[in-house]
């Protein structure tokens, strides 16, 4: 039974725009059931609670009216949840792929696919959160369709050229940046004696890549264009070309430094993370973890040298199972003009791998802006009250000078989210929360596919008390990049604070399965999540390993020890915790022990207040036991 035509008819019949958006969300999202609170926050977050509830009921009414006389299709609302009920199991990506994979391709099927994909554009503008979900959904659906189309086109090659051409025309209309299909159509035009049409296809591709991605066509496409121009009538003499060779797999690793890092250690980590992020942007290769089961074909190693108070990076490119040296280079003073040096480095690596990379495919925000952003990241990475104000000042300057530069907005929002944690005794005001939210929304709007922006926005929603939207954006961050250790650890803690302890525990276990790539502070996120999930032994162990990394570590540690029945150790831990925070205190002078504990208990955005009360009770018991011990 084909469900796509029926669902498209229902979507078309829902005249209320937010009703149609809600229905498409239920059709396309992988979760079968959604909380009503999350849905109302997602579509009516700017309305008061009463108006949002009324609008939600109206949208449901419109959807149900459109579903009349559709047997087996229903909208179910009960117990604070909403779900789309269909007569059989349904996954939109698989359903669309099946329309291509079945024999007997026709334009009617292509029209159905286009209409469904077009919803991701037509429904934009309802809310920033929903816009980002639409962008992610569109990218996911197109990626799945591209894979099926490539296989289907290869199967039709040489056997049914007309069917192959028709399917290829659909593929390039669906995704104009699909170079593999564009090359196929260029060859077919050339072989059919239409070289001018083939060149026009290249020009259309070039214009689209330039406008949409600020990139140039791949080397293989440029070479095909040159061959057509050199021999316009030679298409029929050209042997069929095989599929495009598979992408090269790369791993990027930071090796142990030579010399004392000093203050440059944080900057080195930031530069490495930035380079690895850049490496993941190119279609000609993909980046795998150094310890992945499938060994990378090429390894890129960076070793920092700290000499005479300065920094040099030594870069090596190793190829093959034997790890033979392919190419190496020194980068002098990478902290200065990093944008230019990173571009040059990537171009050199690409040339080494016989890959042509557009020099314009990286950020065009300007070298000075990028250097300033990297400096701010390094300052924040040091987790120091002495550098926090300077970092925030730099980020504010960047967002004012270059408003479209999303990474600076995301970094600024993240800094504002944790400022009160970094400065014991201070509190997050409503003004700071709104400021952070503004910059996080700008970051997501600038790049809806930026994992960091979604993660930061999720934390903003946590601090504002919109936990359903927080969970939504934590999910989006995981969808976009689940292989990032910080994303998994941060989302684990976010779900723990939001009250979804099952999902939090699963993410904690997932993060620990990749322990080799976890940074020390990631373990503190996992420790707090473990505590809230009831795994006190793990929380205590992780806090002990991360003692002093964050001002909050001692509080979680002594609570975990008390839960394990280790009262004396808990009391000693509380002593050290109170002493540490007195030395870092930024609040009113001469805080009492209770002032410090009250601050600790107040800074976490917990959905369920009973979690805060339970933690307060445990700390009160530790304090009482400690007081009795001191009195005796």
C-alpha positions in Angstrom: 0.0 0.0 0.0 1.5 3.3 -1.1 1.0 5.9 1.6 2.9 8.8 0.1 0.0 9.9 -2.3 -2.5 9.8 0.5 -0.2 11.8 2.8 0.4 14.4 0.1 -3.3 14.8 -0.4 -3.9 15.3 3.3 -1.0 17.8 3.5 -2.5 19.7 0.6 -6.0 19.7 2.2 -4.7 21.3 5.5 -5.1 25.0 4.7 -3.8 26.1 8.1 -0.1 26.6 7.7 1.0 25.6 11.2 -1.4 22.6 10.9 0.4 21.5 7.7 3.7 22.0 9.4 2.6 19.9 12.4 1.4 17.1 10.1 4.7 17.1 8.1 6.6 17.0 11.4 4.7 13.9 12.5 5.2 12.3 9.0 8.9 13.0 8.7 10.3 12.8 12.3 11.6 9.4 13.3 10.0 9.6 16.8 6.6 7.9 16.6 5.1 9.9 19.6 5.7 13.4 20.7 4.8 15.3 23.9 2.2 18.0 23.4 4.3 20.5 25.4 7.2 20.0 22.9 4.9 20.5 19.9 3.3 23.7 21.3 6.8 25.0 22.2 8.1 24.2 18.7 5.3 25.8 16.8 3.9 28.5 19.1 6.9 29.4 21.3 6.2 33.1 21.0 2.6 32.8 22.2 1.4 32.6 25.8 0.3 29.2 27.2 -3.4 29.7 26.7 -3.2 31.0 23.1 -0.7 28.3 22.2 -3.0 25.6 23.5 -5.9 27.0 21.6 -3.8 27.2 18.4 -2.7 23.7 18.9 -6.3 22.4 19.2 -7.2 24.3 16.1 -4.3 22.7 14.1 -5.4 19.3 15.3 -8.9 20.0 14.2 -7.8 21.0 10.7 -5.6 17.9 10.4 -8.4 15.6 11.4 -10.8 17.2 9.0 -8.3 16.6 6.2 -8.0 13.0 7.2 -11.7 12.2 6.9 -12.4 9.3 4.5 -8.8 8.1 4.8 -9.1 4.6 6.2 -6.3 3.6 8.5 -4.8 7.1 8.8 -5.6 9.0 12.1 -4.3 11.5 14.5 -4.1 10.3 18.0 -4.0 12.7 21.0 -4.2 11.5 24.5 -2.4 11.8 27.9 -0.4 14.9 26.8 0.9 13.2 23.6 0.3 13.3 19.9 1.0 10.6 17.3 0.3 9.9 13.6 -1.3 6.5 13.3 -0.8 4.7 9.9 -2.0 1.3 8.7 1.6 -0.1 8.6 5.1 0.7 9.6 6.3 3.9 8.0 9.6 5.7 7.6 9.6 8.7 5.2 13.2 8.2 4.0 12.6 4.6 3.2 9.2 5.3 1.5 10.8 7.9 -0.8 13.7 5.6 -1.6 11.3 2.8 -2.5 9.7 5.1 -5.2 13.0 5.2 -6.9 14.2 1.7 -6.3 11.1 0.0 -7.8 11.3 -0.8 -11.5 9.2 1.2 -14.0 10.3 4.8 -13.1 7.9 7.5 -14.2 7.6 11.2 -13.7 4.6 10.8 -11.4 6.8 9.2 -8.8 9.4 11.9 -9.2 6.6 14.5 -8.6 5.6 12.9 -5.4 9.2 12.9 -4.1 9.6 16.6 -5.1 6.4 17.6 -3.4 7.4 15.9 -0.2 10.9 17.4 -0.2 9.5 20.8 -1.1 7.7 20.9 2.2 11.1 21.4 3.9 11.3 24.8 2.1 7.7 25.9 1.9 7.2 25.5 5.7 10.2 27.7 6.7 9.6 30.7 8.9 7.4 29.3 11.6 10.1 29.3 14.3 13.9 29.1 14.4 13.8 25.7 16.0 11.4 24.3 13.3 13.5 25.9 10.6 16.6 24.1 11.8 14.6 20.8 11.9 13.5 21.3 8.4 17.1 21.9 7.2 18.3 18.8 8.9 15.4 16.7 7.6 16.0 18.0 4.1 19.7 17.1 4.2 18.9 13.6 5.6 16.2 12.8 3.0 18.4 14.1 0.1 21.4 12.1 1.3 19.3 8.9 1.4 17.8 9.6 -2.0 21.2 10.3 -3.5 22.5 6.9 -2.4 19.6 5.1 -4.0 19.7 7.2 -7.2 23.5 6.5 -7.6 22.8 2.7 -7.4 19.8 2.8 -9.7 21.7 4.9 -12.3 24.6 2.5 -12.2 22.2 -0.4 -12.7 20.6 1.3 -15.8 23.9 2.3 -17.4 24.4 0.8 -20.9 21.1 -1.2 -20.5 18.5 1.5 -20.8 20.1 4.8 -21.6 16.7 6.6 -22.0 15.5 5.5 -18.5 18.9 6.4 -17.2 18.7 9.9 -18.6 15.2 10.4 -17.3 16.2 9.4 -13.8 19.4 11.5 -14.0 17.3 14.6 -15.0 15.2 14.0 -12.0 18.2 13.6 -9.7 19.8 16.9 -10.8 16.5 18.8 -10.6 16.1 17.4 -7.0 19.7 18.3 -6.0 21.5 20.7 -8.5 24.8 20.2 -6.6 25.0 16.5 -7.5 28.1 16.5 -9.6 28.1 12.7 -10.1 24.8 13.0 -11.9 25.7 16.2 -13.7 28.8 14.5 -15.2 26.6 11.5 -16.3 24.3 13.9 -18.1 27.2 15.8 -19.7 28.6 12.5 -21.1 25.2 11.4 -22.4 24.7 14.8 -24.1 28.3 14.6 -25.5 27.7 11.1 -26.8 24.4 12.1 -28.3 26.1 14.9 -30.3 25.0 17.8 -28.1 28.3 19.2 -26.7 26.7 22.7 -26.3 24.1 21.2 -24.0 26.8 19.4 -22.0 28.7 22.7 -21.6 25.5 24.5 -20.5 25.0 21.8 -17.8 28.5 22.6 -16.5 27.8 26.3 -16.4 24.6 25.8 -14.5 26.4 23.6 -12.0 29.2 26.1 -11.6 26.7 29.0 -11.0 24.8 26.9 -8.4 27.9 25.8 -6.5 29.3 29.4 -6.5 26.0 30.9 -5.2 25.0 28.2 -2.7 28.3 26.9 -1.4 31.0 29.3 -2.6 32.7 26.3 -4.1 33.9 25.3 -7.6 33.2 22.0 -9.4 35.4 18.9 -8.6 38.5 18.2 -10.7 36.8 15.3 -12.5 34.0 17.6 -13.7 36.5 20.2 -14.9 38.5 17.6 -16.7 35.3 16.3 -18.5 34.5 19.9 -19.5 38.0 20.3 -21.0 37.6 17.0 -22.9 34.3 18.2 -24.4 35.7 21.5 -25.5 38.8 20.0 -27.0 36.8 17.4 -29.1 33.2 18.5 -29.3 32.4 15.8 -31.8 34.2 13.0 -30.0 31.6 12.0 -27.5 30.7 8.9 -29.5 34.3 7.7 -29.5 34.6 8.0 -25.7 34.6 4.8 -23.7 32.0 4.8 -20.9 33.6 6.0 -17.7 33.2 4.1 -14.5 31.8 5.3 -11.3 33.6 8.0 -9.4 36.3 6.5 -7.2 35.3 6.3 -3.6 36.2 9.0 -1.2 39.6 8.8 0.6 39.3 8.1 4.3 41.4 10.3 6.5 42.2 10.4 10.2 43.6 13.5 11.9 45.5 13.1 15.2 47.2 15.5 17.6 50.5 14.0 18.9 52.3 14.6 22.1 54.0 18.0 22.2 57.6 18.8 22.4 58.4 21.3 25.1 56.3 23.0 27.8 53.0 24.2 26.4 52.3 26.8 29.1 49.4 29.1 28.1 49.6 27.9 24.5 48.2 24.4 25.2 44.6 25.6 25.0 45.2 27.4 21.7 46.8 24.2 20.3 43.7 22.2 21.1 41.5 24.9 19.5 43.6 24.9 16.3 43.5 21.2 16.1 39.7 21.0 16.5 39.3 23.8 13.9 41.5 22.0 11.4 39.6 18.7 12.0 36.3 20.5 11.5 37.6 21.9 8.2 38.8 18.5 7.0 35.2 17.3 7.4 33.8 19.9 4.9 35.1 18.4 1.7 33.2 15.9 -0.5 36.5 14.3 -1.8 37.3 12.6 1.5 35.7 11.7 4.9 37.3 11.9 8.3 37.3 8.8 10.6 38.4 8.5 14.2 42.1 7.4 14.6 40.9 4.3 16.5 38.1 3.4 14.1 37.6 -0.3 13.2 38.4 0.5 9.5 41.9 2.0 9.3 42.1 5.3 7.5 43.8 5.2 4.1 45.7 8.4 5.0 46.8 9.7 8.4 47.4 13.3 9.1 49.5 13.9 12.2 50.1 17.2 14.0 52.8 17.6 16.6 53.1 21.0 18.5 56.6 22.3 19.3 56.8 24.8 22.1 60.1 26.5 21.7 61.3 29.8 23.1 57.8 30.8 24.2 56.4 30.3 20.7 54.4 27.6 18.9 55.2 25.7 15.7 53.2 22.9 14.2 54.7 20.0 12.3 52.3 18.3 9.9 52.9 14.9 8.4 50.8 13.0 5.8 51.2 9.3 6.0 49.8 6.9 3.5 49.2 3.1 3.1 49.2 0.4 5.8 52.9 0.9 6.2 52.5 4.5 7.1 55.0 5.8 4.5 55.7 9.5 4.6 53.9 11.3 1.7 54.5 14.9 2.7 55.3 17.1 5.6 55.4 20.8 6.5 56.1 23.2 9.3 53.5 25.9 10.2 55.2 28.8 11.9 53.2 30.8 14.5 49.8 29.2 13.6 48.1 31.6 16.1 48.7 34.4 13.6 46.7 34.5 10.4 45.4 31.0 11.0 42.7 31.4 8.3 45.2 31.9 5.5 47.6 29.2 6.9 44.8 26.7 7.3 43.6 27.3 3.7 47.1 26.8 2.4 47.6 23.6 4.5 44.4 22.1 3.2 45.3 23.0 -0.4 48.7 21.3 0.1 47.2 18.2 1.6 44.6 18.1 -1.2 47.3 18.4 -3.8 49.3 15.7 -2.1 46.3 13.4 -2.5 45.7 14.5 -6.1 42.5 16.4 -5.1 41.7 19.9 -6.2 40.1 21.9 -3.5 38.6 25.4 -4.0 40.5 27.9 -2.0 37.2 29.7 -1.5 35.5 26.7 0.2 36.5 27.9 3.7 35.1 30.7 5.6 35.2 34.1 3.9 34.6 36.1 7.0 38.2 37.5 6.9 41.5 36.4 8.4 41.4 38.9 11.3 37.9 37.8 12.3 38.8 34.1 12.3 42.0 34.7 14.3 40.0 36.7 16.9 37.5 33.9 17.1 40.2 31.3 17.6 41.8 33.4 20.3 38.5 33.7 22.1 38.0 29.9 21.9 41.5 29.4 23.4 40.7 31.9 26.2 37.5 30.1 27.0 39.1 26.7 26.8 41.4 27.6 29.7 38.3 27.9 32.0 39.7 30.8 33.9 37.9 33.8 35.5 41.0 35.9 34.4 40.3 35.2 30.7 36.5 34.9 30.6 35.8 38.6 30.3 38.4 39.1 27.6 37.0 36.2 25.6 33.4 37.5 25.8 34.6 41.0 24.8 36.3 39.6 21.7 33.2 37.6 20.7 30.9 40.6 21.1 33.2 42.6 18.8 33.1 39.8 16.2 29.3 39.5 16.3 29.0 43.3 15.9 31.5 43.6 13.1 30.5 40.4 11.2 26.9 39.6 12.2 26.6 36.6 9.7 29.6 34.8 11.4 27.5 32.1 13.2 30.4 30.4 15.1 31.0 33.6 17.1 27.4 33.8 18.1 27.4 30.1 19.1 30.6 30.6 21.2 29.3 33.7 22.8 26.0 32.1 23.8 27.9 29.1 25.2 30.1 31.4 27.3 27.1 33.2 28.7 25.4 29.9 29.5 28.3 28.9 31.8 29.5 32.2 33.1 27.9 31.8 36.5 29.5 28.4 36.8 32.9 29.8 36.1 32.5 32.6 38.6 31.3 31.1 41.9 28.9 33.3 43.8 27.4 34.8 40.7 24.0 34.0 39.2 22.6 33.9 35.7 20.2 36.8 35.3 17.2 36.9 33.0 19.0 39.5 30.9 22.0 37.1 30.4 19.6 34.3 29.6 17.9 36.4 26.9 21.2 37.6 25.5 22.5 34.0 25.3 19.3 32.9 23.6 19.5 35.7 21.0 23.0 34.7 20.0 22.2 31.0 19.9 19.2 31.6 17.6 21.3 33.7 15.3 23.9 30.9 15.2 21.3 28.3 14.3 19.8 30.6 11.7 23.2 31.2 10.2 23.9 27.5 9.8 21.1 25.1 10.7 23.5 22.2 10.2 26.0 23.3 12.9 26.0 20.8 15.7 27.5 23.3 18.2 24.8 25.9 17.5 22.0 23.3 18.3 23.8 22.1 21.4 24.2 25.7 22.7 20.6 26.6 21.8 19.5 23.5 23.7 21.3 24.7 26.8 19.7 28.1 26.4 16.3 26.5 26.4 17.2 24.6 29.5 18.1 27.8 31.4 14.9 29.4 30.2 12.9 26.4 31.4 11.7 25.2 28.0 12.9 21.7 28.4 10.9 20.2 25.5 12.6 22.5 23.1 15.9 21.8 24.8 15.5 18.1 24.2 14.5 18.8 20.6 17.7 20.6 19.9 19.8 18.1 21.8 18.3 15.5 19.5 19.2 17.7 16.5 22.8 18.1 17.7 23.1 14.3 17.9 21.5 13.8 14.5 24.1 16.1 12.9 27.2 14.8 14.6 27.0 11.9 17.0 30.7 11.1 16.6 31.7 14.2 18.4 32.6 13.4 22.0 31.7 16.8 23.4 28.3 16.6 21.7 27.5 13.2 23.2 28.7 14.1 26.7 27.0 17.5 26.8 23.7 16.0 25.5 23.9 13.2 28.1 24.0 15.9 30.8 21.3 17.9 29.1 18.9 15.0 29.0 19.7 14.2 32.6 18.8 17.8 33.6 15.7 17.6 31.4 14.5 14.5 33.2 15.0 11.9 30.5 17.3 9.6 32.6 16.9 6.7 30.2 18.3 8.6 27.3 20.9 10.2 29.5 22.2 6.9 30.7 22.3 5.5 27.1 24.4 8.5 26.0 26.7 8.2 29.0 27.4 4.6 28.0 27.9 5.6 24.4 30.4 8.3 25.4 32.3 5.9 27.7 32.6 3.4 24.8 34.9 6.0 23.2 36.9 6.8 26.3 40.1 7.4 24.4 38.8 10.5 22.7 37.2 12.1 25.8 38.7 15.2 27.2 39.1 15.5 31.0 36.2 18.0 31.3 33.9 15.6 29.4 34.1 13.2 32.3 32.7 15.9 34.6 29.6 16.2 32.4 29.3 12.4 32.6 29.8 12.4 36.4 26.9 14.7 37.0 24.7 12.7 34.5 25.8 9.5 36.2 24.8 10.9 39.6 21.4 11.9 38.5 20.9 8.5 36.9 21.8 6.8 40.2 25.2 5.5 39.2 27.0 7.0 42.2 30.1 4.8 42.0 30.9 6.0 38.5 30.1 9.6 39.5 32.5 9.4 42.4 35.3 7.8 40.3 35.0 10.4 37.6 34.9 13.4 40.0 38.0 12.1 41.7 39.8 12.0 38.4 38.6 15.5 37.5 39.2 17.2 40.8 39.7 20.9 40.3 38.7 21.0 36.6 35.5 22.9 37.3 34.1 24.7 40.4 31.2 22.3 40.6 33.2 19.0 40.8 33.5 18.9 44.5 29.8 19.2 45.1 28.9 16.2 43.0 31.8 14.3 44.4 30.9 14.6 48.1 27.2 13.8 47.3 28.2 10.7 45.4 30.5 9.5 48.2 27.8 10.0 50.8 25.3 8.0 48.6 27.9 5.2 48.6 28.1 5.2 52.4 31.6 6.7 52.6 30.7 9.4 55.1 34.3 10.3 56.2 35.5 10.7 52.6 32.3 12.7 51.8 33.0 15.1 54.7 36.7 15.5 53.7 35.5 16.2 50.2 33.1 18.8 51.4 35.9 20.5 53.4 38.0 20.7 50.2 35.1 21.9 48.1 34.1 24.7 50.5 37.8 25.8 50.8 38.2 25.8 47.0 35.1 27.9 46.3 36.0 30.4 49.0 39.3 31.0 47.1 37.3 31.5 43.8 34.4 33.3 45.3 33.0 36.3 43.2 29.8 36.9 45.2 29.2 38.8 48.4 32.2 38.9 50.7 32.8 36.3 53.5 30.2 33.6 52.3 29.0 31.1 54.9 29.1 27.4 54.1 25.4 27.5 53.4 25.9 30.5 51.0 28.3 28.4 49.0 26.0 25.3 49.0 23.0 27.4 48.1 24.9 28.8 45.1 25.9 25.3 44.0 22.4 24.0 44.2 20.9 27.0 42.3 23.1 26.9 39.1 21.8 23.8 37.5 18.8 24.0 35.1 16.9 21.0 36.5 13.4 20.2 35.1 12.3 18.4 38.2 12.8 20.3 41.4 12.8 17.0 43.4 16.2 16.3 41.9 17.4 19.6 43.4 15.8 18.9 46.8 17.3 15.4 46.9 20.8 16.8 46.2 20.3 19.5 48.8 19.2 16.9 51.4 22.3 14.8 50.7 24.6 17.8 51.0 22.8 18.9 54.2 23.4 15.4 55.6 27.1 15.6 54.7 27.4 19.0 56.3 25.6 17.8 59.5 27.9 14.7 59.8 30.9 17.0 59.2 29.7 19.4 61.9 29.2 16.6 64.4 32.7 15.3 63.6 34.2 18.7 64.2 32.3 19.2 67.4 33.6 15.9 68.8 
